[in-house]
Amino acid sequence: MASTTTADTHPGGTGLPTRSPLVGWLAVVSVMLGIFSIVTTEILPIGLLTKIGASFTISDGMAGLMMTMPGFLAAVSAPVVTVATARIDRRLMLCVFMLLLAVANFVAAAASDYWLVLVSRVLVGIVIGGFWSIGACLAERLVPAESAGRATAVIFSAVPLGSVLGVPAGTFIGDLAGWRMAFVVMGALTVGVLLMLMLFVPPLPPTQTIRLDVLRGMIRSVNTRFALLLTFLVVLAHFGTYTYVTPFLEQVTKASSGMITVFLLIYGAAGIAGNFVGGTIVSRRPRAAFGLAAALIAAATLLLPVLGRWEIGAVALLIVWGVAYGAVPVSSQTWFAKASPGSPEAA
């Protein structure tokens, strides 16, 4: 890697020699690709739901457990993993989580029974909670302070990018080579991200030990509890409906497989737009941005059974839905960060 000097310290304040700015940004991209891999793996089954269900002769509802299980496990694992690994180097933990994600993808690809697919999704849930809680607040430790804002934006761009590419890419690969190949491709990508993390991310000893009493103290705040409740309801509503968007487009809209891929790609592109629109509003009015996003998601999902019978209506509502949900992660994270500015990882 790039040469170092002994006169300056690492941007994160760890006392390490200063590294090349290029290597710092490669570390940021590595973390971003890690979150991208997680988001893509998390939502990959949405575009493959009917194919996986048919492969194991199960209903779409049973196949939906592939989405439900990681969500609940992520909710549990985020605080548990954050506390349990508080004294372990954060770079090591990021690598461990990427290794687990690769294993999860390969297990899903090779699964002979549906219960093995669910086991792989358990691993995905643990990775979601652990990697996100650590990786989302690392930007300021990887690049100089003046670039931390841009680096944070790069890391968070993984969420809409995963939404853009995850479902349509999975659907496309599934149509070409079967749903198992989609998980093989994701496993290979995850291994590549693991190598990048090992090469470019420096050792990151913990700067703050997160204890259970810190989390309990945050929950005592009315502002934090309200943000947590709203996040839970919005994300539950989103995934409770978006998980079944492919069967809906197939059975109600009567769209072809190729058109479904296009619709989902349009949805993802709208999500990128929503991420940037939300970012411009949220710094000034995080509650208003979050509330507006929730209202638009509610309107889109309520109208989908009515207007979604026609392709033009379905794609229009998917655009509104995509813009709205694209603003949710940045709104939620900003709200929590403002509620607990001294404990970003705990938030």
Helices and strands as residue ranges (DSSP letters): E 5-9, E 17-18, H 21-56, H 60-63, H 65-84, H 90-110, H 114-135, H 139-142, G 145-147, H 148-156, H 158-177, H 179-200, H 212-219, H 222-242, H 245-251, H 257-282, H 286-307, H 311-326, H 328-339
